[in-house]
Amino acid sequence: MFARALALTIALGLIGCNETTNGAAVTDAAAATPADAGARGAAQTATTVVATVHGENITLADVDLSAASGLVKVDQQRFDVRSTALDSLISERLYDAEAKSRGVTAEELLAAEVEAKFTPATDAEIEAFYNTNKARMRGDLSTMRDQVKGFLENKSKQDRSLAFVNELKAKANIKVTLDPPRIIVAAGDGPRYGNADAPIEIIEFSDFQCPYCTRGAATIDEVKEKYGDSVTVVFRHFPLSFHDRAPQAAAASMCANDQGKFWEYHDVLFANQRALQDADLTSYATELGLDADKFTACVTEGKYTAMVEADTAAGSAAGVTGTPGFFINGRFLGGAQPIEAFSEIIDAELARQQG
């Protein structure tokens, strides 16, 4: 699956802005905790006291809240392992059934559909691959030719095998009910795009000073265009501690929201991430035709400071440690990932709802 293929990239932090610490205490844990948090300890519930310090209790809910980001990763890893195993079992049964229907062995079927149909590597492909990856090679082309050829042909066989399994899946009666981990994250007071009753709800945690969030916002635009009325997007703020202008930009965007211009202001902020001083924020509001006096008063009085902090707390409680972070019907997707990663989840969710 596409998401698992990007797991290493995510783990290395190459597609998002990341905090180095967990941040402040969270106040709305009930709105955003791992769905099975209360079941982690045998016969223990969220209110179970697991430690006492100077007479003050620490409950399992307190522990789960503090460990939220780690628990989210554990849940996702468990699902990924199960999903991979399930894919393997489904493929094995499809192969066995197809072989039986043809009156051949599974090995004979593999030979006929994969070994006989994969595309052998050409000299041009071998040379092109070698030249592209020359810096990582441990010899010249003549030395590495057989290894490169083997690599390319193994990949071709894997691609053909996957294509054949997909052919078998397309004509089989398969129903997958393995449910992925979900995290209940409230929309809060975040600006919403689309109909709240849409079958797909994306809760986005983002930071106007994070360059990866700019890429994430562009991908969300692609998602909106591709899925139309099937998707609704809620924007929640998660300004990182090392982005000094992000909190003020977040609050200013909500002041723009008061005048019905959040998404327009949102686009301007992402397009001007290096110019987020107070004068810049006011200038953007003026350019968008907002009432300058109302906007300035809103920003100056700090009308949305508490809301931005509450959004950040909710994100932390849900396990967000970097930006951008997305919850697609409760399924977490972290980092500035391409539309394929979103489509994998969205398509699965739409299929699940259609039965």
Long-range contacts (C-beta under 8 A, 24 or more apart in sequence): 1-83, 1-87, 1-344, 2-340, 2-341, 2-344, 3-333, 3-341, 3-344, 3-345, 4-80, 4-83, 4-84, 6-335, 6-337, 6-341, 7-80, 9-335, 10-334, 10-335, 13-322, 14-335, 15-212, 15-334, 15-335, 15-336, 15-337, 16-210, 16-212, 16-216, 16-322, 16-323, 16-324, 16-325, 16-334, 16-335, 16-336, 17-207, 17-210, 17-211, 17-212, 17-213, 17-240, 17-243, 17-322, 17-323, 18-240, 18-321, 18-322, 19-240, 19-241, 19-321, 19-322, 21-241, 22-66, 22-69, 22-316, 22-321, 23-241, 23-312, 23-313, 23-316, 24-309, 24-312, 24-313, 24-316, 25-313, 26-65, 26-68, 26-313, 26-314, 26-316, 26-317, 27-310, 27-313, 28-186, 28-310, 28-313, 28-314, 28-317, 29-61, 29-65, 29-317, 31-184, 31-185, 31-186, 31-188, 31-314, 31-317, 32-183, 32-184, 32-185, 32-186, 32-314, 32-315, 32-317, 32-318, 33-61, 33-64, 33-65, 33-68, 33-183, 33-184, 33-317, 33-318, 34-64, 34-68, 34-71, 34-72, 34-75, 34-181, 34-183, 34-319, 35-181, 35-182, 35-183, 35-184, 35-330, 36-75, 36-181, 37-61, 37-64, 37-71, 38-64, 40-64, 40-71, 65-317, 68-316, 68-317, 68-318, 68-319, 69-316, 69-319, 69-320, 69-321, 70-319, 71-319, 72-181, 72-183, 72-318, 72-319, 72-332, 73-319, 75-181, 76-181, 76-332, 78-181, 79-178, 79-180, 79-181, 82-178, 83-178, 83-180, 86-176, 86-178, 90-169, 90-174, 90-176, 91-165, 94-165, 94-168, 94-169, 94-172, 95-165, 95-168, 97-172, 98-168, 110-161, 113-160, 113-164, 114-157, 114-160, 114-161, 114-164, 115-157, 117-160, 117-164, 118-153, 118-156, 118-157, 118-159, 118-160, 119-156, 119-160, 120-153, 120-156, 121-148, 121-149, 121-152, 121-153, 121-156, 125-152, 126-152, 180-331, 181-331, 181-332, 182-329, 182-330, 182-331, 183-318, 183-319, 183-327, 183-330, 183-332, 184-330, 185-314, 185-318, 185-327, 185-330, 186-314, 187-234, 187-236, 188-234, 188-236, 188-307, 188-310, 188-311, 188-314, 189-307, 190-234, 190-235, 190-236, 190-237, 190-311, 191-234, 191-235, 191-253, 191-254, 191-257, 191-262, 191-263, 191-266, 192-232, 192-233, 192-234, 192-235, 193-224, 193-232, 193-233, 193-234, 193-235, 193-263, 194-224, 194-229, 194-231, 194-232, 194-233, 195-229, 195-232, 196-232, 197-232, 198-229, 198-230, 198-231, 198-232, 199-230, 199-349, 199-350, 199-353, 200-227, 200-230, 200-231, 200-232, 200-328, 200-329, 200-346, 200-349, 200-350, 201-231, 201-232, 201-233, 201-234, 201-328, 201-329, 202-231, 202-232, 202-233, 202-234, 202-326, 202-327, 202-328, 203-234, 203-236, 203-326, 203-327, 204-233, 204-234, 204-235, 204-236, 204-324, 204-325, 204-326, 205-236, 205-237, 205-238, 205-311, 205-315, 205-318, 205-320, 205-323, 205-324, 205-325, 205-326, 206-235, 206-236, 206-237, 206-238, 206-323, 206-324, 206-325, 207-237, 207-238, 207-239, 207-240, 207-243, 207-246, 207-250, 207-323, 207-324, 208-239, 208-245, 208-246, 208-249, 208-250, 208-253, 208-266, 208-269, 208-270, 208-273, 208-276, 209-239, 209-240, 209-243, 209-244, 209-245, 209-246, 209-249, 209-273, 209-276, 210-240, 210-243, 210-246, 210-273, 210-323, 210-324, 211-273, 212-323, 212-324, 212-335, 212-336, 213-270, 213-323, 213-324, 213-336, 214-270, 214-271, 214-273, 215-336, 216-323, 216-324, 216-326, 216-335, 216-336, 216-337, 217-266, 217-267, 217-270, 217-324, 219-336, 219-337, 219-338, 219-339, 219-342, 222-339, 223-339, 223-342, 223-343, 223-346, 226-339, 226-343, 227-346, 230-346, 230-350, 231-346, 235-262, 235-266, 236-311, 236-314, 236-315, 237-307, 237-308, 237-311, 237-312, 238-311, 238-312, 238-315, 238-320, 238-323, 238-325, 239-308, 239-312, 240-322, 240-323, 245-276, 245-277, 246-276, 247-305, 247-308, 248-276, 248-278, 248-281, 248-299, 249-276, 249-281, 250-304, 250-308, 250-311, 251-299, 251-302, 251-303, 251-304, 251-305, 251-307, 251-308, 252-281, 252-285, 252-295, 252-299, 254-298, 254-303, 254-304, 254-307, 254-308, 255-285, 255-294, 255-295, 255-298, 255-299, 255-303, 255-304, 256-285, 256-288, 256-290, 256-295, 258-294, 258-298, 259-290, 259-291, 259-294, 259-295, 261-285, 261-288, 261-289, 261-290, 264-288
